[in-house]
Amino acid sequence: MTADVAVSLSVLAGIVALSDATRRLLSRALADTGLSVYAVELVSTFQLCCCTHELKLLSEVGGIEPRLALTFTYLASVIHGLTFSGAIGNPSGALEHAYHAKFSGGCALRRIACQFAAAAAARAAVPVIWGIGLSGLHMRHKLLGYRCISPIHAPLHKAAAVELACAFAVQTAITHTRSVEEKYRVHMVAAVIATVVYAVPLQWTLLPGVLPCLLARPAAGYDEFSAAV
């Protein structure tokens, strides 16, 4: 298990490093075109979804300890916050920015389109990574046909209500810390996310967010309707 965790952490580090290099390259190349924000949104959401799939694999299939899962939740949240370079990575966040007139509705829709395209690309990319067989966990997952275990361990209506409450708590933290310096703010938001995940062991779906869950491969006992709800 230690070797599997080490390999997964290396995969996560590689994804973040590659995404960061791509973000910087595209930002410079598209600086004068007005398209750089969409390129950053695309790459950042791809990073988020790929990392989420790997973390979900560790948690649901690898069965890592809850303390370790919480640590990874916190660290991943911090890393995403520090590297996103203005990307949102969440449809509801884009709509909120449009509602507050921080950018136009058209810009929000284009960002959302980038987010879904990135999520679909991540869904296609992670099986390729797992198929290489870098760890025993990846090999086992490949042999199982990349099937996962349902993260919902409660009635659907209860799980949906809890997920909504968790999302509200995190979004409230994000909204009310906008005046805090970014290098401190990311830790505050990550701490809220980790706290909510710890306080609500009903389901470990807060970190993945909407996009990876909607576009994830179906899990046993977890159909598309359940994911959408």
N, C-alpha and C positions, 0 to 999 in steps of 0.2 A: 504493500500500500504506500509506503514511503517513496518508493521509486515511481509509482504512478503519479503521486502528488507532485514530485519534482519535475516529471515530464510535463504535466499539465501546466505547472507554473512557467516552465520554459516556453511552452506553446503560447501562453497568455502574454509573456514578455515579448515574444516574437511578433505577435499580432499587433500589440501596442506600438512597438518600435517601427514596424513596417507601415502602420497606419499614420504614425506621426511624420515619417519621412515623406509619405505620399501627400499628406496634408500640406506640408511646407512647400513641396514641389509644385502642387497644383495652385496653391495660393499665390506663388510668385508668377507662375505661367499665366494665370487668369486675372491678375491684379487689375488690369485696365479694361476688362470685359464686363464686369458686374456679375460674373458667374462664379466667382471664387466662393461666395457664401454657400452656394448650392453644392459645390464640390466638397467643401468642408463638411457640410451636413451629410452628404453621401458617405464619405470616408469615415466620419465619426460614428454614424449609426451602424455602419458595417463593423467597426471596432467593437461597439457596444454589444451587438448581437452575437458576433463570434465569441467574445469573452463570456457572454451569458450562456451560450450553448456548452462551452467547456466547463463552466462552473456548475451548471445543472447536471452535467454528466458526472462530475465529481461527487455532487451531493446525492443524486438520485440512484445512480448505478454504482458509483465507487463507495458510497456509504461512509464518507468521512465524518469525523466527530462534529457535533454541532458547534463546539467552540472554534474549530478550524473553519467551518463554513461561515461563521459570523466574522471571523478575522478576514477571510477572503472577501466577504461582502463589503466590509468597511474599506479595505485596501482598494478593491476594484472601483468603488464609488469615488474615492479620492483621486485615483488615477484618471478616471473618465472626466471628472470635474476639472482637473488640471490640464488635460490635453485636448479637450473638445474645441478650443479656440473659437468660441461663440456659437457652436452648433447646439441644437436643442435635443435632437434624438428622440423626440416623443411627440406624436400628433397633438395631444391635448396641450402640451406646452406651446406648440406653434400657434394653435388656435387662441390660447390665452394672450400671446403677444399681439396677435391681430386684433383681439377684442380691446386691448389697451392701446391700440394704435401705435405700437412700436414698429410695426411694418404693415404693409398692405395685406388685404385678404388674398390677393393673387400670389404674393410672396409666400404667405403661409401655405397655400395649396401646393405651390412648387416645392417647398421644403418637405411637406408631407409626402409628396410623390417621391422625392429623393429618399426619404426614410423607408418607405415601403420597398422601393427598389433595392436599397441596401440590405434590408432584412431578408428579402428573397435571395439576394446574392450570398449572404451569409449562410442561409439554409442550404444552399447548393455547395458552398465551399467547405463547411466543416466536415461533411462525410468524406471528402477527399483527404483532408488532414488526418481524420481518424483511420481512413483506409490504409494509410502508410504503415500503421501498426507501430507507432513510436513507444507505446507502453502496453502492458498487459491489459489495462483497462480499455484502451482503444481497441485492442484485438478482440476482447470479449464483446464489446459493444458491436463491432463489425459482425461477429459470428451470430449475434442476436438480431441482425438486420437493422441495427440502429434504433431498435425499439426502446422507449423509455418508460419509466414508472410514473403514474399519475401523481402530481404534486398536491392534489386536493384530497384531503383526508377528512372531509366533512360534507354534509348536504350542500348541494350546489348553491341554494339561496343564501345559506349562511356564509359560505366561502366568498360569494360575490359581495355580500355586505361587508365582510371583513376586509376584502381587497379594496373596496371603495373607501373605507375608513383609513386604511393604511396609505392609500394614494393621497387622500385629503391631508393627512398629517405631514407627509413628505412635501407636498406642494405648498402647504402653509409655511413650512420651514424655509423652502426656497424663496417664497414671496417676501417673507419678513426678514430675510438676511441679505437683501440686495444691496444695502448700504455698507455691508461689512466687506473689508478688503478680501479679494478673491482667494488668496492663499490661506486665509483663516476660514472663509465661508465654506469651502469645499469640505473641510474637516467637520464643520458643524452639521452640514447636510448629511454627510456620510455617517456621522454619529447617530443622527435621527433615524436614518435607514436601518442601521445595525440594531438600534434599540427597538424599533418596531418589529423587525424580524425576530429578535429575541423574545419580545413580549407576546407575540402572536405566532406560536409554533404550529398553528392550524395548517399553514401552507407556506412553502418557501418559494413564492412566486413574485415577491416584491421587487427584488433586484432585476429580474429579466424585463419587467415592464410589459407594455401592451404588444409591441411589435414582435419580439421573439416568441411570445406565447401564441399569438395568432398564426405565426408562420412556422411554428415548430412542427416536427414530425409527430403525428398522433401518438399519444401514449395509451397504454392499456388502461381502460376505464376512464379515458379522458378524451371525449369526442370533440369535433369541431364546434358544436353548439356550446359545450361547456367552456371551451377556450374563449369563444366570442363573448359569452356572458362575463 
